[in-house]
Amino acid sequence: MTDNTRYILQAGSFGASGDAESTKAKLAMMGLAARVESADISGKTVYRVRMGPYGSAGELAEAKQKLTGSGLPAIAIKAQ
C-alpha cells in the first residue's frame, strides 16, 4: 500500500437494512466503528456495512483480523 492509497473494509452486503444495522451493532460491541451505505445494484437496493478508510497496511490488517476472527467477511476495497 502506498502512502496515498486508502482502503475501506466491507463487512457484509445485505438486501435488508435491518440485517446491515444488526451487523453494524455487532461491530460496535467489538469496539469497531462502521457505517451502513446503500447502493442501487440492478434495480435493487443493497445495504453495505463498511469501515475505514485506513491509510496504512497495519491498520487495515488489524481491522481485517478482528472481522475474520469474529466470523465476519472482510473485503478490502480501494477508496475512491
N, CA, C and O atoms as a printed pandas DataFrame, in Angstrom:
     atom_number atom_name residue_name chain_id  residue_number  x_coord  y_coord  z_coord
0              1         N          MET        A               1    0.851   -1.173    0.000
1              2        CA          MET        A               1    0.000    0.000    0.000
2              3         C          MET        A               1    0.897    1.237    0.000
3              4         O          MET        A               1    1.795    1.338    0.836
4              5         N          THR        A               2    0.682    2.150   -0.890
5              6        CA          THR        A               2    1.450    3.379   -0.904
6              7         C          THR        A               2    0.848    4.365    0.079
7              8         O          THR        A               2   -0.266    4.176    0.567
8              9         N          ASP        A               3    1.601    5.422    0.361
9             10        CA          ASP        A               3    1.154    6.396    1.355
10            11         C          ASP        A               3   -0.170    7.055    1.007
11            12         O          ASP        A               3   -0.936    7.399    1.907
12            13         N          ASN        A               4   -0.460    7.239   -0.276
13            14        CA          ASN        A               4   -1.696    7.930   -0.641
14            15         C          ASN        A               4   -2.841    6.981   -0.980
15            16         O          ASN        A               4   -3.940    7.435   -1.297
16            17         N          THR        A               5   -2.603    5.677   -0.920
17            18        CA          THR        A               5   -3.668    4.712   -1.180
18            19         C          THR        A               5   -4.405    4.432    0.114
19            20         O          THR        A               5   -3.788    4.121    1.132
20            21         N          ARG        A               6   -5.730    4.542    0.075
21            22        CA          ARG        A               6   -6.537    4.290    1.261
22            23         C          ARG        A               6   -7.551    3.203    0.929
23            24         O          ARG        A               6   -8.056    3.115   -0.189
24            25         N          TYR        A               7   -7.828    2.389    1.924
25            26        CA          TYR        A               7   -8.754    1.280    1.741
26            27         C          TYR        A               7   -9.866    1.326    2.777
27            28         O          TYR        A               7   -9.687    1.824    3.888
28            29         N          ILE        A               8  -11.011    0.796    2.386
29            30        CA          ILE        A               8  -12.105    0.579    3.321
30            31         C          ILE        A               8  -12.336   -0.924    3.397
31            32         O          ILE        A               8  -11.965   -1.669    2.490
32            33         N          LEU        A               9  -12.947   -1.355    4.481
33            34        CA          LEU        A               9  -13.310   -2.763    4.635
34            35         C          LEU        A               9  -14.812   -2.886    4.545
35            36         O          LEU        A               9  -15.547   -2.097    5.140
36            37         N          GLN        A              10  -15.264   -3.866    3.808
37            38        CA          GLN        A              10  -16.691   -4.176    3.748
38            39         C          GLN        A              10  -16.920   -5.444    4.551
39            40         O          GLN        A              10  -16.314   -6.483    4.289
40            41         N          ALA        A              11  -17.812   -5.341    5.539
41            42        CA          ALA        A              11  -18.086   -6.461    6.446
42            43         C          ALA        A              11  -19.382   -7.172    6.098
43            44         O          ALA        A              11  -19.841   -8.027    6.855
44            45         N          GLY        A              12  -19.974   -6.832    4.969
45            46        CA          GLY        A              12  -21.186   -7.516    4.545
46            47         C          GLY        A              12  -22.008   -6.658    3.613
47            48         O          GLY        A              12  -21.886   -5.433    3.595
48            49         N          SER        A              13  -22.850   -7.322    2.836
49            50        CA          SER        A              13  -23.776   -6.662    1.920
50            51         C          SER        A              13  -25.107   -7.388    2.045
51            52         O          SER        A              13  -25.169   -8.610    1.912
52            53         N          PHE        A              14  -26.172   -6.635    2.299
53            54        CA          PHE        A              14  -27.456   -7.231    2.644
54            55         C          PHE        A              14  -28.590   -6.634    1.821
55            56         O          PHE        A              14  -28.512   -5.491    1.368
56            57         N          GLY        A              15  -29.631   -7.412    1.637
57            58        CA          GLY        A              15  -30.817   -6.948    0.939
58            59         C          GLY        A              15  -31.784   -6.218    1.851
59            60         O          GLY        A              15  -32.696   -5.542    1.375
60            61         N          ALA        A              16  -31.595   -6.347    3.163
61            62        CA          ALA        A              16  -32.473   -5.694    4.136
62            63         C          ALA        A              16  -31.644   -4.790    5.041
63            64         O          ALA        A              16  -30.598   -5.198    5.546
64            65         N          SER        A              17  -32.113   -3.565    5.243
65            66        CA          SER        A              17  -31.362   -2.622    6.066
66            67         C          SER        A              17  -31.215   -3.113    7.502
67            68         O          SER        A              17  -30.207   -2.831    8.150
68            69         N          GLY        A              18  -32.201   -3.840    8.005
69            70        CA          GLY        A              18  -32.136   -4.351    9.372
70            71         C          GLY        A              18  -30.970   -5.306    9.581
71            72         O          GLY        A              18  -30.338   -5.295   10.637
72            73         N          ASP        A              19  -30.684   -6.134    8.575
73            74        CA          ASP        A              19  -29.550   -7.057    8.668
74            75         C          ASP        A              19  -28.231   -6.285    8.711
75            76         O          ASP        A              19  -27.321   -6.630    9.465
76            77         N          ALA        A              20  -28.143   -5.241    7.896
77            78        CA          ALA        A              20  -26.936   -4.416    7.881
78            79         C          ALA        A              20  -26.767   -3.698    9.217
79            80         O          ALA        A              20  -25.661   -3.636    9.754
80            81         N          GLU        A              21  -27.855   -3.159    9.752
81            82        CA          GLU        A              21  -27.787   -2.464   11.042
82            83         C          GLU        A              21  -27.395   -3.424   12.160
83            84         O          GLU        A              21  -26.674   -3.039   13.081
84            85         N          SER        A              22  -27.860   -4.663   12.088
85            86        CA          SER        A              22  -27.505   -5.674   13.086
86            87         C          SER        A              22  -26.003   -5.961   13.059
87            88         O          SER        A              22  -25.371   -6.087   14.108
88            89         N          THR        A              23  -25.440   -6.063   11.863
89            90        CA          THR        A              23  -24.000   -6.290   11.736
90            91         C          THR        A              23  -23.232   -5.079   12.238
91            92         O          THR        A              23  -22.210   -5.227   12.909
92            93         N          LYS        A              24  -23.710   -3.888   11.923
93            94        CA          LYS        A              24  -23.075   -2.659   12.408
94            95         C          LYS        A              24  -23.065   -2.642   13.933
95            96         O          LYS        A              24  -22.064   -2.264   14.541
96            97         N          ALA        A              25  -24.171   -3.048   14.554
97            98        CA          ALA        A              25  -24.260   -3.087   16.016
98            99         C          ALA        A              25  -23.286   -4.112   16.590
99           100         O          ALA        A              25  -22.668   -3.868   17.626
100          101         N          LYS        A              26  -23.147   -5.251   15.929
101          102        CA          LYS        A              26  -22.199   -6.277   16.378
102          103         C          LYS        A              26  -20.780   -5.721   16.360
103          104         O          LYS        A              26  -19.996   -5.962   17.278
104          105         N          LEU        A              27  -20.462   -4.983   15.318
105          106        CA          LEU        A              27  -19.141   -4.370   15.221
106          107         C          LEU        A              27  -18.937   -3.337   16.328
107          108         O          LEU        A              27  -17.851   -3.248   16.900
108          109         N          ALA        A              28  -19.966   -2.565   16.628
109          110        CA          ALA        A              28  -19.875   -1.568   17.697
110          111         C          ALA        A              28  -19.589   -2.242   19.035
111          112         O          ALA        A              28  -18.828   -1.716   19.848
112          113         N          MET        A              29  -20.198   -3.406   19.265
113          114        CA          MET        A              29  -19.959   -4.151   20.504
114          115         C          MET        A              29  -18.502   -4.622   20.587
115          116         O          MET        A              29  -17.978   -4.853   21.677
116          117         N          MET        A              30  -17.861   -4.761   19.437
117          118        CA          MET        A              30  -16.454   -5.164   19.379
118          119         C          MET        A              30  -15.525   -3.949   19.433
119          120         O          MET        A              30  -14.304   -4.095   19.388
120          121         N          GLY        A              31  -16.107   -2.751   19.531
121          122        CA          GLY        A              31  -15.312   -1.534   19.582
122          123         C          GLY        A              31  -14.889   -1.016   18.225
123          124         O          GLY        A              31  -13.951   -0.225   18.125
124          125         N          LEU        A              32  -15.575   -1.456   17.172
125          126        CA          LEU        A              32  -15.238   -1.040   15.811
126          127         C          LEU        A              32  -16.319   -0.118   15.252
127          128         O          LEU        A              32  -17.508   -0.427   15.320
128          129         N          ALA        A              33  -15.899    0.996   14.709
129          130        CA          ALA        A              33  -16.840    1.938   14.105
130          131         C          ALA        A              33  -17.142    1.509   12.676
131          132         O          ALA        A              33  -16.230    1.233   11.896
132          133         N          ALA        A              34  -18.415    1.454   12.343
133          134        CA          ALA        A              34  -18.837    1.070   10.994
134          135         C          ALA        A              34  -19.999    1.949   10.577
135          136         O          ALA        A              34  -20.596    2.646   11.397
136          137         N          ARG        A              35  -20.309    1.909    9.301
137          138        CA          ARG        A              35  -21.446    2.663    8.772
138          139         C          ARG        A              35  -22.172    1.781    7.770
139          140         O          ARG        A              35  -21.606    0.828    7.233
140          141         N          VAL        A              36  -23.427    2.110    7.528
141          142        CA          VAL        A              36  -24.221    1.402    6.525
142          143         C          VAL        A              36  -24.390    2.336    5.333
143          144         O          VAL        A              36  -24.845    3.470    5.482
144          145         N          GLU        A              37  -24.024    1.857    4.160
145          146        CA          GLU        A              37  -24.182    2.616    2.920
146          147         C          GLU        A              37  -25.132    1.854    2.012
147          148         O          GLU        A              37  -25.019    0.636    1.872
148          149         N          SER        A              38  -26.061    2.562    1.398
149          150        CA          SER        A              38  -26.974    1.904    0.463
150          151         C          SER        A              38  -26.501    2.161   -0.963
151          152         O          SER        A              38  -25.902    3.193   -1.265
152          153         N          ALA        A              39  -26.787    1.195   -1.828
153          154        CA          ALA        A              39  -26.424    1.314   -3.240
154          155         C          ALA        A              39  -27.490    0.617   -4.071
155          156         O          ALA        A              39  -28.102   -0.356   -3.632
156          157         N          ASP        A              40  -27.701    1.127   -5.270
157          158        CA          ASP        A              40  -28.657    0.520   -6.192
158          159         C          ASP        A              40  -27.889   -0.388   -7.149
159          160         O          ASP        A              40  -27.074    0.083   -7.943
160          161         N          ILE        A              41  -28.152   -1.686   -7.069
161          162        CA          ILE        A              41  -27.492   -2.666   -7.934
162          163         C          ILE        A              41  -28.568   -3.379   -8.749
163          164         O          ILE        A              41  -29.394   -4.108   -8.199
164          165         N          SER        A              42  -28.553   -3.165  -10.043
165          166        CA          SER        A              42  -29.520   -3.797  -10.957
166          167         C          SER        A              42  -30.962   -3.581  -10.507
167          168         O          SER        A              42  -31.783   -4.497  -10.560
168          169         N          GLY        A              43  -31.258   -2.366  -10.067
169          170        CA          GLY        A              43  -32.621   -2.025   -9.673
170          171         C          GLY        A              43  -33.006   -2.443   -8.264
171          172         O          GLY        A              43  -34.148   -2.232   -7.853
172          173         N          LYS        A              44  -32.082   -3.029   -7.514
173          174        CA          LYS        A              44  -32.366   -3.438   -6.139
174          175         C          LYS        A              44  -31.443   -2.688   -5.191
175          176         O          LYS        A              44  -30.277   -2.452   -5.506
176          177         N          THR        A              45  -31.963   -2.319   -4.037
177          178        CA          THR        A              45  -31.150   -1.634   -3.043
178          179         C          THR        A              45  -30.427   -2.660   -2.182
179          180         O          THR        A              45  -31.033   -3.596   -1.661
180          181         N          VAL        A              46  -29.122   -2.467   -2.045
181          182        CA          VAL        A              46  -28.325   -3.293   -1.142
182          183         C          VAL        A              46  -27.736   -2.383   -0.072
183          184         O          VAL        A              46  -27.483   -1.201   -0.304
184          185         N          TYR        A              47  -27.529   -2.959    1.092
185          186        CA          TYR        A              47  -27.009   -2.213    2.233
186          187         C          TYR        A              47  -25.668   -2.819    2.618
187          188         O          TYR        A              47  -25.578   -3.990    2.986
188          189         N          ARG        A              48  -24.632   -1.998    2.527
189          190        CA          ARG        A              48  -23.269   -2.461    2.766
190          191         C          ARG        A              48  -22.778   -1.929    4.109
191          192         O          ARG        A              48  -22.959   -0.755    4.431
192          193         N          VAL        A              49  -22.164   -2.803    4.874
193          194        CA          VAL        A              49  -21.562   -2.401    6.142
194          195         C          VAL        A              49  -20.082   -2.172    5.871
195          196         O          VAL        A              49  -19.365   -3.087    5.466
196          197         N          ARG        A              50  -19.630   -0.934    6.100
197          198        CA          ARG        A              50  -18.260   -0.569    5.755
198          199         C          ARG        A              50  -17.557    0.114    6.913
199          200         O          ARG        A              50  -18.179    0.740    7.771
200          201         N          MET        A              51  -16.242   -0.028    6.910
201          202        CA          MET        A              51  -15.380    0.564    7.927
202          203         C          MET        A              51  -14.215    1.263    7.240
203          204         O          MET        A              51  -13.827    0.897    6.130
204          205         N          GLY        A              52  -13.664    2.260    7.899
205          206        CA          GLY        A              52  -12.490    2.951    7.365
206          207         C          GLY        A              52  -12.847    4.323    6.841
207          208         O          GLY        A              52  -13.944    4.810    7.114
208          209         N          PRO        A              53  -11.979    4.951    6.113
209          210        CA          PRO        A              53  -10.828    4.384    5.407
210          211         C          PRO        A              53   -9.603    4.199    6.310
211          212         O          PRO        A              53   -9.464    4.841    7.351
212          213         N          TYR        A              54   -8.734    3.307    5.871
213          214        CA          TYR        A              54   -7.477    3.020    6.542
214          215         C          TYR        A              54   -6.345    3.486    5.648
215          216         O          TYR        A              54   -6.334    3.208    4.449
216          217         N          GLY        A              55   -5.392    4.197    6.233
217          218        CA          GLY        A              55   -4.291    4.757    5.458
218          219         C          GLY        A              55   -3.015    3.952    5.512
219          220         O          GLY        A              55   -2.070    4.233    4.776
220          221         N          SER        A              56   -2.977    2.936    6.391
221          222        CA          SER        A              56   -1.764    2.122    6.467
222          223         C          SER        A              56   -2.122    0.645    6.386
223          224         O          SER        A              56   -3.229    0.231    6.731
224          225         N          ALA        A              57   -1.165   -0.129    5.925
225          226        CA          ALA        A              57   -1.371   -1.573    5.816
226          227         C          ALA        A              57   -1.601   -2.186    7.189
227          228         O          ALA        A              57   -2.372   -3.137    7.321
228          229         N          GLY        A              58   -0.941   -1.650    8.214
229          230        CA          GLY        A              58   -1.098   -2.165    9.568
230          231         C          GLY        A              58   -2.505   -1.978   10.101
231          232         O          GLY        A              58   -3.082   -2.901   10.677
232          233         N          GLU        A              59   -3.062   -0.783    9.912
233          234        CA          GLU        A              59   -4.436   -0.508   10.362
234          235         C          GLU        A              59   -5.427   -1.416    9.646
235          236         O          GLU        A              59   -6.333   -1.972   10.266
236          237         N          LEU        A              60   -5.249   -1.560    8.346
237          238        CA          LEU        A              60   -6.141   -2.396    7.546
238          239         C          LEU        A              60   -6.069   -3.851    8.006
239          240         O          LEU        A              60   -7.100   -4.499    8.186
240          241         N          ALA        A              61   -4.855   -4.363    8.195
241          242        CA          ALA        A              61   -4.679   -5.760    8.606
242          243         C          ALA        A              61   -5.280   -6.015    9.982
243          244         O          ALA        A              61   -5.891   -7.059   10.207
244          245         N          GLU        A              62   -5.110   -5.069   10.904
245          246        CA          GLU        A              62   -5.648   -5.235   12.257
246          247         C          GLU        A              62   -7.174   -5.301   12.237
247          248         O          GLU        A              62   -7.766   -6.169   12.878
248          249         N          ALA        A              63   -7.804   -4.400   11.513
249          250        CA          ALA        A              63   -9.266   -4.393   11.434
250          251         C          ALA        A              63   -9.773   -5.648   10.720
251          252         O          ALA        A              63  -10.771   -6.240   11.130
252          253         N          LYS        A              64   -9.090   -6.046    9.663
253          254        CA          LYS        A              64   -9.497   -7.240    8.916
254          255         C          LYS        A              64   -9.404   -8.482    9.798
255          256         O          LYS        A              64  -10.274   -9.351    9.741
256          257         N          GLN        A              65   -8.359   -8.568   10.609
257          258        CA          GLN        A              65   -8.183   -9.712   11.505
258          259         C          GLN        A              65   -9.310   -9.765   12.541
259          260         O          GLN        A              65   -9.805  -10.846   12.859
260          261         N          LYS        A              66   -9.715   -8.610   13.066
261          262        CA          LYS        A              66  -10.816   -8.577   14.032
262          263         C          LYS        A              66  -12.107   -9.090   13.397
263          264         O          LYS        A              66  -12.861   -9.832   14.026
264          265         N          LEU        A              67  -12.357   -8.697   12.163
265          266        CA          LEU        A              67  -13.576   -9.136   11.478
266          267         C          LEU        A              67  -13.564  -10.636   11.225
267          268         O          LEU        A              67  -14.515  -11.337   11.571
268          269         N          THR        A              68  -12.495  -11.122   10.625
269          270        CA          THR        A              68  -12.447  -12.545   10.294
270          271         C          THR        A              68  -12.412  -13.404   11.552
271          272         O          THR        A              68  -12.936  -14.518   11.557
272          273         N          GLY        A              69  -11.800  -12.899   12.614
273          274        CA          GLY        A              69  -11.753  -13.627   13.870
274          275         C          GLY        A              69  -13.116  -13.789   14.516
275          276         O          GLY        A              69  -13.325  -14.704   15.312
276          277         N          SER        A              70  -14.042  -12.907   14.176
277          278        CA          SER        A              70  -15.399  -12.997   14.728
278          279         C          SER        A              70  -16.372  -13.633   13.736
279          280         O          SER        A              70  -17.583  -13.631   13.956
280          281         N          GLY        A              71  -15.833  -14.176   12.643
281          282        CA          GLY        A              71  -16.673  -14.874   11.674
282          283         C          GLY        A              71  -17.336  -13.985   10.641
283          284         O          GLY        A              71  -18.221  -14.437    9.915
284          285         N          LEU        A              72  -16.925  -12.734   10.565
285          286        CA          LEU        A              72  -17.494  -11.814    9.571
286          287         C          LEU        A              72  -16.574  -11.742    8.355
287          288         O          LEU        A              72  -15.357  -11.870    8.487
288          289         N          PRO        A              73  -17.155  -11.538    7.170
289          290        CA          PRO        A              73  -16.306  -11.372    5.991
290          291         C          PRO        A              73  -15.578  -10.036    6.062
291          292         O          PRO        A              73  -16.063   -9.092    6.686
292          293         N          ALA        A              74  -14.439   -9.957    5.437
293          294        CA          ALA        A              74  -13.682   -8.712    5.414
294          295         C          ALA        A              74  -13.097   -8.538    4.025
295          296         O          ALA        A              74  -12.109   -9.181    3.670
296          297         N          ILE        A              75  -13.707   -7.674    3.251
297          298        CA          ILE        A              75  -13.264   -7.429    1.886
298          299         C          ILE        A              75  -12.655   -6.033    1.825
299          300         O          ILE        A              75  -13.331   -5.044    2.107
300          301         N          ALA        A              76  -11.383   -5.954    1.459
301          302        CA          ALA        A              76  -10.715   -4.662    1.319
302          303         C          ALA        A              76  -11.063   -4.065   -0.041
303          304         O          ALA        A              76  -10.984   -4.739   -1.068
304          305         N          ILE        A              77  -11.447   -2.794   -0.031
305          306        CA          ILE        A              77  -11.835   -2.090   -1.256
306          307         C          ILE        A              77  -11.053   -0.786   -1.307
307          308         O          ILE        A              77  -10.995   -0.052   -0.321
308          309         N          LYS        A              78  -10.453   -0.499   -2.456
309          310        CA          LYS        A              78   -9.713    0.753   -2.616
310          311         C          LYS        A              78  -10.693    1.917   -2.541
311          312         O          LYS        A              78  -11.689    1.948   -3.265
312          313         N          ALA        A              79  -10.406    2.877   -1.660
313          314        CA          ALA        A              79  -11.273    4.049   -1.513
314          315         C          ALA        A              79  -11.145    4.927   -2.746
315          316         O          ALA        A              79  -10.066    5.062   -3.324
316          317         N          GLN        A              80  -12.266    5.522   -3.137
317          318        CA          GLN        A              80  -12.265    6.370   -4.332
318          319         C          GLN        A              80  -12.054    7.811   -3.971
319          320         O          GLN        A              80  -12.024    8.670   -4.852
